[in-house]
């Protein structure tokens, strides 16, 4: 289901252009993953599931400069956007998703129907990682680089592109191994999205009725251009992918024996 490298780069690069940002801003919506309380505080809503991701920044010291640069952009966005418009994610949770697995109501249904679902899921991912580990270490290192700020329907993020074809193929090889595994398919895991590598910076919360979307688009483009012009961007070193669980969109965790695969 995933694309060739050139098709991928063309698609994600277009989505970071000012024209795309201007169009995307017209369609933004409040994210149901966060809710504003009576006192004005915005809290994450339950949104449980499993995913395969690069280690979050809190556990990934080798890519510290890359994430520091994203944090700087996030802080600039916070200062420039109307108060309450964006819920910034904790920087320590920053990561790149390698393969979405299962989440929200589908996850809840799975564990209600099968009390062994979580252990079976972990066992299948462990088997896949073990089988494909030798194939994922043929070329090193695997670097992905930031292309620019993009507007998604309910979030803001920075899109990523591989530094070379081998970096792309390494990630695709693992995705194919996951999504084509008959054991995972039997558990209800299926590929629902093309790979669109990114780091989410925050989710849209309260959209005021009088939101000036034209001004918002211009502000985001100016922030993006300034960040790209003044920052010597460091790449994300994709060293490993891990099975992680989440209860909401602010923290991704694992136990020590859970599956890990090295790139």
N, C-alpha and C positions, 0 to 999 in steps of 0.2 A: 504493500500500500504506500510506502514512503517513496519519495521522489529521487531523481538523480541529483547530484550535487549542484549542477548549474541551475536546474529548475528550482531547487530549494533556495539558493542564493538570490535568484531573481525575485522570487516571491517575498522573502522576508525583507530584502533591501527596499522593495517598493513600499512596504508597510511602514518604513521609517522615514519616508519622504514627507515634506510639509503638506503636499496635496493630499496624501493619504491621511495624515493626522487631522487635517481640516475636515475631511469627510467623516472620519471615525468619531470625532468629537460630537457630531450631530446625533449619534446613536448611543451615547453612553447612558448607563442605567445604574441605579443604586445596587450594590451587591447584597444579596440575601445572606451572605456569609458573615455579615456584621449587622448589629442592631444598636440604635441609639436609645439609651435609657432616659427615664424622665429627667434625671439630673444632668442630662447632656452628654454623659459618658458613652462612648461607643465601644461595645464589647463584641468579641468574636462569638458567633453562633456555633453550636455543635455541627461538625461536618467530618465524620470519621471515615477512615479508609486506609489503604496501603498504596505505596508507590515505590518506584525504583528511581533514586536520585543520586546526584553527587552529594558528598557530605555537606551539610549546612556549614556556613562560615564558622560557627562556634566549634566545629570539629575539623576544620580545614585550614590550618595555619599556612600551608604552602601557597595558597591563593589569596593571602591577606591583602596585598596591594590592590588586586582586582576588586575585591569586595569593598575596600576602603573608598575606591573611586566611585563605586555605585552608591555607597552611603553618602558621599559628598553631593552627588546628583540628587538623591532623595531629599537631603536637607535643603537644597536650593529650591526644589519643587515645593516642599512644605512652606517655605517662607513666601513664595510667590502666589500660591493658590489660595482661594477664599477659605477661610477657616471652616473646618468640618467637611470640606468637599472630599478629601482623601484621607483614608485611614492608612498611615504608613505601617508597613510590616516591620517587625523587629529585625534589624540588620543581621543578627546572629542566625536568623532563619534563612537567609539568602542561599539559593541553590539553583542548580539546573536540573530539570526533570528529564530523565532518560526514557522512562516508560510509565505512563499512567496505568494503574491496575484496576482498582475498584474503590468506590467512594459513596458517601451519603446513603440514600435509600437502598441502592443496590447492595451495598455492604451490609446494611442492617438486615435486609431480607435474607442475604446469604447466611449470616450467623444465626438468624432465627430458624432457618430451614435445616441447617447443618451445624451442630455444636462443634464439630471438628474442623470447620472451614478454615480458621486461622492457622492451625497447625499444618493442615494439608497445603495451604497456600505457601507457607514458609518452606515446607519440604520440597515442593515443586520448584520454587525459585532457587533453592540450594542446589538441586540436581541440575538445573539449567546452567547456573553459574559454574558448577564443577565441570560440566561437559564442555562448555565453551571457553573456559579460562585459557587453555593453550592457544586458542585462535585469536585471543584478544591481546596478545603480547608480542605480536610479530613486528610492529613498528611503534617506536616511542620517540618522544612523548606525544600526547594528544592535547592539542591546544584549541580552544574556541575563543573568539574575540567579539567584543561588543560592536554592534553596527549602529545603534542609536536608540533613542526613546520611541516607543510606540504606544498608541492608545488602543486598548482592547475594550470590549463592550462594558465590562465592569471593573477594569483594572488598568494600571499603568505599569509598564515593564520595559526592560531593555532587551532587544532581540540579539541573538548570538549567531555567528557563522563560524564554521570550522576554518582553521588556518590552512588546511590542505585537504586533499581528497581522502588520504588515509585516515585522518581524524574523523571525517564524516562516516567512512565505511566502518570504522571500529564501533561507533555508536549504533549504526544501522544493523550491523551483524548481531549485536546483543538484542536489539528490539525485535528482529525477526525471530531469534531464538525464543524470546518470551512469547510473542503473540502467535507463533505457529506451534507452540507446545500443546499437544493434545490433552495432557493432564490439566493444564491451566484452562483450556477451552471447556473441558468438562466441569470445571469449577465456576464457569460463567465469566471468565476473563476474556475480553476481546478488545482488539484495537479499535478505538473510536475516533482518533485524531491523527492527522499527519504530524510528523515531528516538526515542531516550531520551537526551537531551543530559545529560552529566555530566562531572565531573572525578574520575578514580580517585585515591584517596589511598594505597591500599595493598592488598595481597593477603593472604589468610589463609595461614599457613604450617603450623605444628604445632598441631593441636587436641588438647589433653590429654584423656584418657579421663574425667577428673573435672571437665571444664569446666562451670562453673555458667552455663548459658545464660540463665537468668532474671536473674542478676546482671549478665551481660554486656549484656543488653538494657537494663536499668535504667541502667547506666553510660553507654552510648551515648546514651540519651535525655537524660540529665542533661548530658552534654557538648554535645549538639546544642542544648538549650534555653539553656544558659549562653552558648554562642557566638552564638546568634541574639539573645539579650537584651542582650549587652554589646558587640556589634559593629555599627557602622553599615555595612551591607554595600554594597560597591561592585559595579557590574555588570561583566561581561566584555564588552569592546568587540570584537565580531567584525568585524575589518577585512578579513581575507582568509582564504582557504583554500588549502592547499598539498598537493601530492602528496608524501608522505613514505614512506620505507622504514624498517623496523625489523628488528632481529635478535633482540631480546627485548623485554620490556615496560618497559625502563628508559631507552631512548633512541630518538628519532625524528629521522632526518636526511635531508638532501636535497643535491643538487648545484645549483649556481647557476642552471643553465639549465632545471631541472625546472619543470613547470607551476605557476603561481600565478594565482588569480582574486581580484579585489578586490570587496568588498561596498560 
